[in-house]
Amino acid sequence: MRKLIQIATSTAVVASAALLVVGVAGSALADPPRGVTPKETDVVGVGSDTSEYLGDQLAYDYNKSHSTGPRLYSWDATNPATGAVGDNIKAKAGCAAIPRPDGATAGLTAFFANAKTSDHKHFCIDYVRSARGRASTDPAKGAGGVLFVAEAKDAITYATNATSNAPDNLTTAQLNAIYTCTDTTWNQVGGTSTATIQAFLPQTGSGLRSSFLKDIGVSTPGSCVNSSVQQNEGTDSQFASNPNAMVPYSVAKWISQKFHSAKCGVKPTSTQNRFGCDEHGSFVLHSINGTAPTVGTGTLTTINAKYSAKFINPITDVVRWASTSDNIPRYLDRFFATATRHGWICGNKQAHKDIVNYGFLPTPFCGTGS
C-alpha cells in the first residue's frame, strides 16, 4: 500500500510470525517482525499484492504452531509501515539488499535472479506469491526451471464507484474494446452516458494486471489507459467520487476488505482478519459475460464458483523445479506439498480457514504443480 496502513495495538514483537506490532490502534502490519532478520535456513517469499495478507496470515499461523525448524516469512508488495513502493529489503541474513518486488511479475523477476546468501548455501528468495498462472516467457517446468504450485482460486472483475456511469455487466469483447481504446465512451459499451471512460490498470509488476489483460485478449493496453494505481485499492485518490473510473479488482481481496477487515486505523475485532484493512472505499464489483462474481451476503459472501470461467484466477506459489516425485524442492514440501504429502498450507485446518477468511476459494488441486 502506498499510504500508511493499520498499526497494531500490542507492543510485543512476535518473532514467530510475519508480523510487526507497535503501540497504536489498528490491525497488524506485516513483513518479518521488527528486529527479526530471517535466517539463511528460513523460507522467504515475495510477490503478489493480491495474496500478500493471506501469505502473512499463513506465515503467522505456521510459525505459531511450529516451535522448531525453519520459519516461514512473507514480504509484502509495498512497505506496510510507510506505504513506500520499491524500498530496499534484505530478504534474509547474508543477502544483498534489493528493491522490494511490487507484485507477482516483479517478484518473479527477482526470483529468477537466483541470488544466494553470502556463503552461497541458500537462496535469498525461496518462493513467490503469484496471482497469475504460467506465462510463455517463464522458465519451463523442468530442470533449471520453475513450478507454479496451486494454493487457491481467485476471480477478477471490473470495479467502479457505487455511483458510476458504467453498466452493471460487460462482455469480454467490450472489455477488450475499452482497454485497447477502441471504445472510449460508456454508451459504446452498453451504458447510457456519453462520458469518457477512464480505464485504469494496476502497476506493470502486477500479476493481477497480467492475468486480466490475458483474459480479455489484450497484449498492449491503448494509450487512453492509466497504469498509475496500486492494485486492489478502491481508496486511491484518483477514484474518489469519479463516476467514470474502472479498474480490474481481485474478488477475493474485495471480499476480504469489505466483509472481513477492520476500517484502516481501527483495531480489528477477534472475528476480523489480522492483516490488512478495508480499502475497497465505495467500490462495487460488476458482472462479466452475464455472471456475477460473488454469491451470498455479508460475511458469508464468497466467490461465485460458476463465475465466467476465463476470469477465475489461480493463486499460486512459484518454486524452483526439483527432480522429486512432486517436483517441489524437498525443503519446501512441508509448506507447499499436497495434503496427502503433508503440506501444511494444503492440509492444515487453520490454513484452510485462512484461505476462506481472506476471500479465496480452496482448490482440490492445492499442492499440485504446473
MARKOLTOR-897297 format. One record per residue (C-alpha): residue in three letters; x, y, z. Coordinates in steps of 0.1 Angstrom, whole numbers, plus 5000, padded with zeros to 4 digits. Example, Ala and Ser with C-alpha at 12.3 -4.5 7.8 and 13.67 -1.06 7.14 Angstrom:
code: ALA | X: 5123 | Y: 4955 | Z: 5078
code: SER | X: 5137 | Y: 4989 | Z: 5071
//
This chain:
code: MET | X: 5000 | Y: 5000 | Z: 5000
code: ARG | X: 5012 | Y: 5035 | Z: 4992
code: LYS | X: 4996 | Y: 5051 | Z: 5023
code: LEU | X: 5002 | Y: 5044 | Z: 5060
code: ILE | X: 4980 | Y: 5015 | Z: 5069
code: GLN | X: 4970 | Y: 4999 | Z: 5101
code: ILE | X: 4992 | Y: 4996 | Z: 5131
code: ALA | X: 4988 | Y: 4970 | Z: 5158
code: THR | X: 4978 | Y: 4976 | Z: 5194
code: SER | X: 5004 | Y: 4954 | Z: 5211
code: THR | X: 5039 | Y: 4965 | Z: 5218
code: ALA | X: 5051 | Y: 4929 | Z: 5218
code: VAL | X: 5073 | Y: 4917 | Z: 5190
code: VAL | X: 5062 | Y: 4883 | Z: 5179
code: ALA | X: 5092 | Y: 4866 | Z: 5164
code: SER | X: 5073 | Y: 4836 | Z: 5152
code: ALA | X: 5053 | Y: 4854 | Z: 5126
code: ALA | X: 5054 | Y: 4877 | Z: 5097
code: LEU | X: 5041 | Y: 4904 | Z: 5120
code: LEU | X: 5051 | Y: 4939 | Z: 5131
code: VAL | X: 5032 | Y: 4953 | Z: 5161
code: VAL | X: 5035 | Y: 4987 | Z: 5176
code: GLY | X: 5015 | Y: 5006 | Z: 5202
code: VAL | X: 4989 | Y: 5025 | Z: 5181
code: ALA | X: 4954 | Y: 5014 | Z: 5174
code: GLY | X: 4949 | Y: 4993 | Z: 5143
code: SER | X: 4955 | Y: 4959 | Z: 5129
code: ALA | X: 4988 | Y: 4941 | Z: 5125
code: LEU | X: 5014 | Y: 4952 | Z: 5100
code: ALA | X: 5031 | Y: 4925 | Z: 5080
code: ASP | X: 5067 | Y: 4917 | Z: 5068
code: PRO | X: 5091 | Y: 4898 | Z: 5091
code: PRO | X: 5088 | Y: 4913 | Z: 5126
code: ARG | X: 5107 | Y: 4944 | Z: 5137
code: GLY | X: 5141 | Y: 4934 | Z: 5148
code: VAL | X: 5139 | Y: 4900 | Z: 5131
code: THR | X: 5161 | Y: 4891 | Z: 5101
code: PRO | X: 5151 | Y: 4858 | Z: 5086
code: LYS | X: 5179 | Y: 4832 | Z: 5089
code: GLU | X: 5195 | Y: 4817 | Z: 5059
code: THR | X: 5177 | Y: 4785 | Z: 5065
code: ASP | X: 5142 | Y: 4802 | Z: 5068
code: VAL | X: 5118 | Y: 4801 | Z: 5039
code: VAL | X: 5111 | Y: 4836 | Z: 5025
code: GLY | X: 5087 | Y: 4848 | Z: 4998
code: VAL | X: 5079 | Y: 4880 | Z: 4979
code: GLY | X: 5054 | Y: 4890 | Z: 4953
code: SER | X: 5017 | Y: 4894 | Z: 4948
code: ASP | X: 4997 | Y: 4922 | Z: 4964
code: THR | X: 4965 | Y: 4901 | Z: 4959
code: SER | X: 4976 | Y: 4873 | Z: 4982
code: GLU | X: 5001 | Y: 4892 | Z: 5005
code: TYR | X: 4978 | Y: 4893 | Z: 5035
code: LEU | X: 4969 | Y: 4856 | Z: 5031
code: GLY | X: 5007 | Y: 4850 | Z: 5030
code: ASP | X: 5012 | Y: 4870 | Z: 5061
code: GLN | X: 4984 | Y: 4850 | Z: 5079
code: LEU | X: 4997 | Y: 4817 | Z: 5068
code: ALA | X: 5032 | Y: 4826 | Z: 5080
code: TYR | X: 5019 | Y: 4838 | Z: 5113
code: ASP | X: 4999 | Y: 4806 | Z: 5119
code: TYR | X: 5026 | Y: 4782 | Z: 5107
code: ASN | X: 5052 | Y: 4798 | Z: 5128
code: LYS | X: 5029 | Y: 4799 | Z: 5159
code: SER | X: 5023 | Y: 4761 | Z: 5156
code: HIS | X: 5059 | Y: 4751 | Z: 5149
code: SER | X: 5085 | Y: 4756 | Z: 5176
code: THR | X: 5114 | Y: 4741 | Z: 5156
code: GLY | X: 5126 | Y: 4741 | Z: 5121
code: PRO | X: 5127 | Y: 4769 | Z: 5095
code: ARG | X: 5104 | Y: 4798 | Z: 5099
code: LEU | X: 5081 | Y: 4810 | Z: 5071
code: TYR | X: 5082 | Y: 4847 | Z: 5061
code: SER | X: 5064 | Y: 4867 | Z: 5035
code: TRP | X: 5075 | Y: 4902 | Z: 5024
code: ASP | X: 5046 | Y: 4925 | Z: 5014
code: ALA | X: 5044 | Y: 4941 | Z: 4979
code: THR | X: 5048 | Y: 4975 | Z: 4994
code: ASN | X: 5061 | Y: 4988 | Z: 5027
code: PRO | X: 5034 | Y: 4981 | Z: 5053
code: ALA | X: 5045 | Y: 5009 | Z: 5076
code: THR | X: 5052 | Y: 5037 | Z: 5052
code: GLY | X: 5034 | Y: 5026 | Z: 5020
code: ALA | X: 5067 | Y: 5030 | Z: 5001
code: VAL | X: 5069 | Y: 5013 | Z: 4967
code: GLY | X: 5103 | Y: 4997 | Z: 4959
code: ASP | X: 5121 | Y: 5004 | Z: 4991
code: ASN | X: 5151 | Y: 4982 | Z: 4997
code: ILE | X: 5147 | Y: 4950 | Z: 5016
code: LYS | X: 5172 | Y: 4923 | Z: 5027
code: ALA | X: 5152 | Y: 4891 | Z: 5022
code: LYS | X: 5172 | Y: 4871 | Z: 5047
code: ALA | X: 5206 | Y: 4872 | Z: 5065
code: GLY | X: 5236 | Y: 4872 | Z: 5042
code: CYS | X: 5216 | Y: 4886 | Z: 5013
code: ALA | X: 5222 | Y: 4918 | Z: 4994
code: ALA | X: 5195 | Y: 4945 | Z: 4996
code: ILE | X: 5171 | Y: 4946 | Z: 4966
code: PRO | X: 5142 | Y: 4968 | Z: 4957
code: ARG | X: 5110 | Y: 4953 | Z: 4973
code: PRO | X: 5092 | Y: 4935 | Z: 4944
code: ASP | X: 5057 | Y: 4951 | Z: 4939
code: GLY | X: 5036 | Y: 4923 | Z: 4925
code: ALA | X: 5039 | Y: 4888 | Z: 4912
code: THR | X: 5057 | Y: 4897 | Z: 4880
code: ALA | X: 5082 | Y: 4919 | Z: 4899
code: GLY | X: 5086 | Y: 4891 | Z: 4924
code: LEU | X: 5093 | Y: 4865 | Z: 4897
code: THR | X: 5119 | Y: 4888 | Z: 4881
code: ALA | X: 5138 | Y: 4890 | Z: 4915
code: PHE | X: 5133 | Y: 4852 | Z: 4920
code: PHE | X: 5148 | Y: 4844 | Z: 4886
code: ALA | X: 5180 | Y: 4862 | Z: 4895
code: ASN | X: 5187 | Y: 4832 | Z: 4919
code: ALA | X: 5206 | Y: 4854 | Z: 4943
code: LYS | X: 5222 | Y: 4834 | Z: 4972
code: THR | X: 5233 | Y: 4841 | Z: 5007
code: SER | X: 5269 | Y: 4852 | Z: 5012
code: ASP | X: 5280 | Y: 4817 | Z: 5019
code: HIS | X: 5263 | Y: 4805 | Z: 4987
code: LYS | X: 5244 | Y: 4778 | Z: 5006
code: HIS | X: 5209 | Y: 4791 | Z: 5004
code: PHE | X: 5187 | Y: 4811 | Z: 4981
code: CYS | X: 5176 | Y: 4846 | Z: 4992
code: ILE | X: 5141 | Y: 4841 | Z: 4979
code: ASP | X: 5126 | Y: 4807 | Z: 4982
code: TYR | X: 5091 | Y: 4812 | Z: 4967
code: VAL | X: 5070 | Y: 4839 | Z: 4950
code: ARG | X: 5033 | Y: 4846 | Z: 4957
code: SER | X: 5017 | Y: 4848 | Z: 4923
code: ALA | X: 4983 | Y: 4860 | Z: 4912
code: ARG | X: 4989 | Y: 4848 | Z: 4876
code: GLY | X: 4995 | Y: 4814 | Z: 4860
code: ARG | X: 5025 | Y: 4804 | Z: 4840
code: ALA | X: 5034 | Y: 4827 | Z: 4811
code: SER | X: 5051 | Y: 4816 | Z: 4779
code: THR | X: 5081 | Y: 4837 | Z: 4789
code: ASP | X: 5086 | Y: 4819 | Z: 4823
code: PRO | X: 5113 | Y: 4793 | Z: 4827
code: ALA | X: 5099 | Y: 4758 | Z: 4818
code: LYS | X: 5086 | Y: 4731 | Z: 4841
code: GLY | X: 5118 | Y: 4711 | Z: 4841
code: ALA | X: 5155 | Y: 4711 | Z: 4851
code: GLY | X: 5166 | Y: 4747 | Z: 4857
code: GLY | X: 5130 | Y: 4759 | Z: 4855
code: VAL | X: 5102 | Y: 4767 | Z: 4879
code: LEU | X: 5070 | Y: 4752 | Z: 4892
code: PHE | X: 5037 | Y: 4770 | Z: 4897
code: VAL | X: 5022 | Y: 4753 | Z: 4928
code: ALA | X: 4984 | Y: 4757 | Z: 4932
code: GLU | X: 4973 | Y: 4773 | Z: 4965
code: ALA | X: 4937 | Y: 4786 | Z: 4960
code: LYS | X: 4915 | Y: 4803 | Z: 4935
code: ASP | X: 4905 | Y: 4839 | Z: 4930
code: ALA | X: 4884 | Y: 4858 | Z: 4904
code: ILE | X: 4889 | Y: 4891 | Z: 4886
code: THR | X: 4862 | Y: 4915 | Z: 4876
code: TYR | X: 4860 | Y: 4952 | Z: 4870
code: ALA | X: 4851 | Y: 4976 | Z: 4898
code: THR | X: 4837 | Y: 5011 | Z: 4899
code: ASN | X: 4824 | Y: 5035 | Z: 4924
code: ALA | X: 4788 | Y: 5027 | Z: 4935
code: THR | X: 4777 | Y: 5058 | Z: 4917
code: SER | X: 4790 | Y: 5052 | Z: 4882
code: ASN | X: 4782 | Y: 5056 | Z: 4845
code: ALA | X: 4794 | Y: 5021 | Z: 4839
code: PRO | X: 4769 | Y: 4993 | Z: 4830
code: ASP | X: 4764 | Y: 4965 | Z: 4855
code: ASN | X: 4777 | Y: 4939 | Z: 4830
code: LEU | X: 4804 | Y: 4939 | Z: 4804
code: THR | X: 4814 | Y: 4912 | Z: 4780
code: THR | X: 4850 | Y: 4900 | Z: 4773
code: ALA | X: 4847 | Y: 4918 | Z: 4739
code: GLN | X: 4836 | Y: 4950 | Z: 4754
code: LEU | X: 4864 | Y: 4949 | Z: 4780
code: ASN | X: 4889 | Y: 4943 | Z: 4751
code: ALA | X: 4874 | Y: 4974 | Z: 4733
code: ILE | X: 4878 | Y: 4995 | Z: 4764
code: TYR | X: 4914 | Y: 4986 | Z: 4772
code: THR | X: 4925 | Y: 4989 | Z: 4736
code: CYS | X: 4908 | Y: 5023 | Z: 4734
code: THR | X: 4886 | Y: 5012 | Z: 4705
code: ASP | X: 4855 | Y: 5022 | Z: 4726
code: THR | X: 4861 | Y: 5053 | Z: 4747
code: THR | X: 4826 | Y: 5063 | Z: 4759
code: TRP | X: 4801 | Y: 5044 | Z: 4781
code: ASN | X: 4773 | Y: 5044 | Z: 4755
code: GLN | X: 4796 | Y: 5024 | Z: 4732
code: VAL | X: 4796 | Y: 4995 | Z: 4757
code: GLY | X: 4760 | Y: 4994 | Z: 4769
code: GLY | X: 4759 | Y: 5024 | Z: 4791
code: THR | X: 4737 | Y: 5055 | Z: 4786
code: SER | X: 4762 | Y: 5082 | Z: 4793
code: THR | X: 4784 | Y: 5098 | Z: 4766
code: ALA | X: 4811 | Y: 5105 | Z: 4792
code: THR | X: 4846 | Y: 5093 | Z: 4785
code: ILE | X: 4856 | Y: 5060 | Z: 4802
code: GLN | X: 4886 | Y: 5064 | Z: 4825
code: ALA | X: 4901 | Y: 5029 | Z: 4824
code: PHE | X: 4928 | Y: 5021 | Z: 4849
code: LEU | X: 4952 | Y: 4992 | Z: 4853
code: PRO | X: 4975 | Y: 4982 | Z: 4883
code: GLN | X: 5012 | Y: 4988 | Z: 4881
code: THR | X: 5032 | Y: 4969 | Z: 4855
code: GLY | X: 5047 | Y: 4944 | Z: 4880
code: SER | X: 5012 | Y: 4932 | Z: 4890
code: GLY | X: 5002 | Y: 4896 | Z: 4883
code: LEU | X: 4965 | Y: 4906 | Z: 4885
code: ARG | X: 4972 | Y: 4931 | Z: 4857
code: SER | X: 4988 | Y: 4903 | Z: 4836
code: SER | X: 4960 | Y: 4879 | Z: 4842
code: PHE | X: 4933 | Y: 4904 | Z: 4834
code: LEU | X: 4949 | Y: 4916 | Z: 4802
code: LYS | X: 4954 | Y: 4880 | Z: 4791
code: ASP | X: 4918 | Y: 4872 | Z: 4800
code: ILE | X: 4905 | Y: 4900 | Z: 4778
code: GLY | X: 4929 | Y: 4893 | Z: 4749
code: VAL | X: 4950 | Y: 4925 | Z: 4752
code: SER | X: 4987 | Y: 4923 | Z: 4748
code: THR | X: 4994 | Y: 4960 | Z: 4749
code: PRO | X: 4969 | Y: 4984 | Z: 4765
code: GLY | X: 4958 | Y: 5015 | Z: 4745
code: SER | X: 4971 | Y: 5050 | Z: 4751
code: CYS | X: 4939 | Y: 5060 | Z: 4769
code: VAL | X: 4946 | Y: 5035 | Z: 4798
code: ASN | X: 4961 | Y: 5048 | Z: 4830
code: SER | X: 4985 | Y: 5024 | Z: 4848
code: SER | X: 4994 | Y: 5046 | Z: 4878
code: VAL | X: 4974 | Y: 5029 | Z: 4906
code: GLN | X: 4983 | Y: 5003 | Z: 4931
code: GLN | X: 4961 | Y: 4972 | Z: 4926
code: ASN | X: 4931 | Y: 4965 | Z: 4948
code: GLU | X: 4929 | Y: 4999 | Z: 4964
code: GLY | X: 4894 | Y: 5014 | Z: 4959
code: THR | X: 4905 | Y: 5043 | Z: 4982
code: ASP | X: 4931 | Y: 5056 | Z: 4957
code: SER | X: 4926 | Y: 5093 | Z: 4953
code: GLN | X: 4922 | Y: 5090 | Z: 4915
code: PHE | X: 4890 | Y: 5071 | Z: 4921
code: ALA | X: 4874 | Y: 5095 | Z: 4946
code: SER | X: 4838 | Y: 5104 | Z: 4935
code: ASN | X: 4848 | Y: 5095 | Z: 4899
code: PRO | X: 4818 | Y: 5081 | Z: 4881
code: ASN | X: 4838 | Y: 5072 | Z: 4850
code: ALA | X: 4867 | Y: 5053 | Z: 4866
code: MET | X: 4870 | Y: 5015 | Z: 4863
code: VAL | X: 4898 | Y: 4991 | Z: 4872
code: PRO | X: 4902 | Y: 4953 | Z: 4874
code: TYR | X: 4899 | Y: 4941 | Z: 4910
code: SER | X: 4906 | Y: 4909 | Z: 4929
code: VAL | X: 4872 | Y: 4895 | Z: 4940
code: ALA | X: 4889 | Y: 4878 | Z: 4970
code: LYS | X: 4906 | Y: 4909 | Z: 4980
code: TRP | X: 4873 | Y: 4929 | Z: 4978
code: ILE | X: 4855 | Y: 4902 | Z: 4999
code: SER | X: 4883 | Y: 4903 | Z: 5025
code: GLN | X: 4883 | Y: 4941 | Z: 5026
code: LYS | X: 4846 | Y: 4946 | Z: 5028
code: PHE | X: 4834 | Y: 4918 | Z: 5050
code: HIS | X: 4864 | Y: 4905 | Z: 5070
code: SER | X: 4886 | Y: 4935 | Z: 5077
code: ALA | X: 4885 | Y: 4965 | Z: 5101
code: LYS | X: 4885 | Y: 5000 | Z: 5088
code: CYS | X: 4920 | Y: 5013 | Z: 5083
code: GLY | X: 4934 | Y: 5027 | Z: 5116
code: VAL | X: 4909 | Y: 5008 | Z: 5137
code: LYS | X: 4917 | Y: 4977 | Z: 5158
code: PRO | X: 4901 | Y: 4946 | Z: 5143
code: THR | X: 4878 | Y: 4925 | Z: 5164
code: SER | X: 4885 | Y: 4889 | Z: 5172
code: THR | X: 4864 | Y: 4878 | Z: 5142
code: GLN | X: 4882 | Y: 4901 | Z: 5117
code: ASN | X: 4913 | Y: 4894 | Z: 5097
code: ARG | X: 4946 | Y: 4901 | Z: 5115
code: PHE | X: 4963 | Y: 4915 | Z: 5084
code: GLY | X: 4951 | Y: 4942 | Z: 5060
code: CYS | X: 4923 | Y: 4968 | Z: 5063
code: ASP | X: 4892 | Y: 4978 | Z: 5044
code: GLU | X: 4904 | Y: 4997 | Z: 5013
code: HIS | X: 4875 | Y: 4990 | Z: 4990
code: GLY | X: 4862 | Y: 5025 | Z: 4995
code: SER | X: 4829 | Y: 5029 | Z: 4977
code: PHE | X: 4838 | Y: 5004 | Z: 4950
code: VAL | X: 4814 | Y: 4977 | Z: 4939
code: LEU | X: 4820 | Y: 4947 | Z: 4917
code: HIS | X: 4803 | Y: 4941 | Z: 4884
code: SER | X: 4793 | Y: 4910 | Z: 4863
code: ILE | X: 4813 | Y: 4898 | Z: 4833
code: ASN | X: 4796 | Y: 4879 | Z: 4805
code: GLY | X: 4763 | Y: 4879 | Z: 4825
code: THR | X: 4777 | Y: 4861 | Z: 4856
code: ALA | X: 4781 | Y: 4877 | Z: 4890
code: PRO | X: 4815 | Y: 4875 | Z: 4907
code: THR | X: 4801 | Y: 4867 | Z: 4942
code: VAL | X: 4773 | Y: 4848 | Z: 4958
code: GLY | X: 4760 | Y: 4851 | Z: 4994
code: THR | X: 4756 | Y: 4881 | Z: 5016
code: GLY | X: 4776 | Y: 4897 | Z: 5044
code: THR | X: 4804 | Y: 4876 | Z: 5059
code: LEU | X: 4790 | Y: 4846 | Z: 5040
code: THR | X: 4799 | Y: 4862 | Z: 5007
code: THR | X: 4822 | Y: 4841 | Z: 4985
code: ILE | X: 4835 | Y: 4840 | Z: 4950
code: ASN | X: 4808 | Y: 4826 | Z: 4926
code: ALA | X: 4821 | Y: 4791 | Z: 4916
code: LYS | X: 4801 | Y: 4795 | Z: 4884
code: TYR | X: 4816 | Y: 4829 | Z: 4875
code: SER | X: 4827 | Y: 4834 | Z: 4839
code: ALA | X: 4854 | Y: 4807 | Z: 4837
code: LYS | X: 4881 | Y: 4827 | Z: 4819
code: PHE | X: 4881 | Y: 4852 | Z: 4848
code: ILE | X: 4887 | Y: 4826 | Z: 4875
code: ASN | X: 4923 | Y: 4833 | Z: 4885
code: PRO | X: 4949 | Y: 4809 | Z: 4900
code: ILE | X: 4967 | Y: 4818 | Z: 4932
code: THR | X: 5000 | Y: 4800 | Z: 4932
code: ASP | X: 5033 | Y: 4798 | Z: 4950
code: VAL | X: 5062 | Y: 4796 | Z: 4925
code: VAL | X: 5092 | Y: 4775 | Z: 4935
code: ARG | X: 5123 | Y: 4762 | Z: 4917
code: TRP | X: 5116 | Y: 4729 | Z: 4899
code: ALA | X: 5132 | Y: 4699 | Z: 4915
code: SER | X: 5136 | Y: 4662 | Z: 4904
code: THR | X: 5114 | Y: 4650 | Z: 4932
code: SER | X: 5082 | Y: 4630 | Z: 4929
code: ASP | X: 5061 | Y: 4662 | Z: 4931
code: ASN | X: 5088 | Y: 4685 | Z: 4916
code: ILE | X: 5088 | Y: 4706 | Z: 4947
code: PRO | X: 5122 | Y: 4710 | Z: 4965
code: ARG | X: 5122 | Y: 4687 | Z: 4995
code: TYR | X: 5129 | Y: 4715 | Z: 5019
code: LEU | X: 5097 | Y: 4732 | Z: 5007
code: ASP | X: 5074 | Y: 4701 | Z: 5008
code: ARG | X: 5064 | Y: 4708 | Z: 5044
code: PHE | X: 5049 | Y: 4741 | Z: 5033
code: PHE | X: 5036 | Y: 4737 | Z: 4997
code: ALA | X: 5030 | Y: 4700 | Z: 4990
code: THR | X: 4996 | Y: 4684 | Z: 4987
code: ALA | X: 4977 | Y: 4673 | Z: 5018
code: THR | X: 4985 | Y: 4637 | Z: 5012
code: ARG | X: 5022 | Y: 4646 | Z: 5012
code: HIS | X: 5016 | Y: 4665 | Z: 5045
code: GLY | X: 5020 | Y: 4700 | Z: 5031
code: TRP | X: 5008 | Y: 4724 | Z: 5058
code: ILE | X: 4991 | Y: 4750 | Z: 5036
code: CYS | X: 4971 | Y: 4724 | Z: 5017
code: GLY | X: 4964 | Y: 4700 | Z: 5046
code: ASN | X: 4961 | Y: 4721 | Z: 5078
code: LYS | X: 4926 | Y: 4731 | Z: 5090
code: GLN | X: 4938 | Y: 4765 | Z: 5102
code: ALA | X: 4954 | Y: 4772 | Z: 5068
code: HIS | X: 4921 | Y: 4762 | Z: 5051
code: LYS | X: 4903 | Y: 4786 | Z: 5073
code: ASP | X: 4928 | Y: 4814 | Z: 5065
code: ILE | X: 4922 | Y: 4808 | Z: 5027
code: VAL | X: 4885 | Y: 4812 | Z: 5032
code: ASN | X: 4887 | Y: 4842 | Z: 5056
code: TYR | X: 4908 | Y: 4861 | Z: 5031
code: GLY | X: 4882 | Y: 4857 | Z: 5004
code: PHE | X: 4897 | Y: 4829 | Z: 4983
code: LEU | X: 4882 | Y: 4796 | Z: 4971
code: PRO | X: 4900 | Y: 4765 | Z: 4982
code: THR | X: 4910 | Y: 4742 | Z: 4954
code: PRO | X: 4912 | Y: 4704 | Z: 4953
code: PHE | X: 4944 | Y: 4708 | Z: 4933
code: CYS | X: 4962 | Y: 4725 | Z: 4962
code: GLY | X: 4999 | Y: 4715 | Z: 4961
code: THR | X: 5000 | Y: 4703 | Z: 4925
code: GLY | X: 5024 | Y: 4719 | Z: 4902
code: SER | X: 5022 | Y: 4731 | Z: 4866
//
